Amino acid sequence: MSAANWTRGVAALAGKEFRDRLRNRWVLAVALVFTLFSLAITYFGSAAQGVVGPRSIELTIASLVSLVVYLIPLIALLLGFDAIVGERERGTLDLLLAHPVTRLELLLGKYLGLAAALTLSTLGGFALVAGLLWQRFGAAGLYHYGGFMISAVLLGLAFLSLALLLSVLARDRTRASGLAIALWFVMVLVFDLVLMGLLVASGGQLGGWLQGEGLAYLLLLNPADLFRILNVFSLDDMRRLYGLASVVPAALGQMWLLGGAMLGWILGPLALAAWRFKP
């Protein structure tokens, strides 16, 4: 098969997946959820201090980080957990593969279509707040907020890759959904608690390399923590609010390292899924 035909096959599958999400109003629903939550946090996040509206771009982004780190991984996992195993259960997987399409094309088409839907809903959901921040803080506010939105998209793509890997590995949708929820629970809630517990229980001395700043590099093993570091590392007055982010060394704040680690979380699980999905 020529490269042009291969590309057209992937594009056709991705387009179908994307159109399906548009038809069932999934993109609109998620964008609406993000819009409502982001507006509420932006306007009423400082209500306890008697202030309504965004006080600073730093506080606004830090508040939105807490929203994104819980919602986007969950949405991405729920979006992609049945992409392959669902087709297998419905009996349509063999029908799709009977067409002149390879398993790799099918997997990439599914991923790209779902990724486009997730990206559109994420950017659409945060677009209104971007306009408000531009009106309040000008171009400087948009610059930082734009970085936040890009990192939110990358976080979603990383967990979508993990979802497709689970969908390839699972035998049925029930197990796939259970694995997806368990993965969200571990990555978003348990991972940081375990590291903090180890650090506190050992008095900051775990022995060997896992001492002081060395422990912080374990945060690279979690895309949710990568997202947090990308958005709060440069905000010195906010780092203390994020637990393990307060022990992040300066060397870990290099954008090439963080960006490369996030890219690895996007491509790595997808490559494993492609390898496992081979006949």
PyMOL commands that set and color helices and strands:
alter all, ss='L'
color gray80, all
select helices_A, chain A and resi 3-23+26-44+47-49+57-80+85-90+93-97+103-137+139-169+173-201+213-221+223-232+239-247+250-253+255-276
alter helices_A, ss='H'
color red, helices_A
deselect
rebuild
show_as cartoon
